[in-house]
Amino acid sequence: MLQMLVLARKTDESIVLGDDITVRIISIDKGVVKIGIDAPKSVSIVRSELLEDVKDSNIAASKQVKLDDLNLLSSIIKK
């Protein structure tokens, strides 16, 4: 089971993850926290709700694939 570390930060304070990722609190206004993330370009940073949307889209698309389409694709690949 994963555990969550909960930290309190104020504006302009930061958290360092590993050796090369820094998460900084940019502003806090009306319940909205703006954060800045400094990380190498090789690190993927994606909002969690976007990952859910992509996952849902992939599931919907996979349900639309027909067996005939897969057989056709398989025959093309074998050539």
DAWOJO-V647478 format. One line per field, one symbol per residue. psi: psi as a letter, one per 20 degrees, with the letter a starting at -180 (. if undefined). A space follows every 10 residues. Layout:
psi: ???
This chain:
psi: pqqpppqpqr pjrrppobik ppopogqppl jpppqqooqq hippopphhh gggggggggg hhiipqhhgg gggghghh.
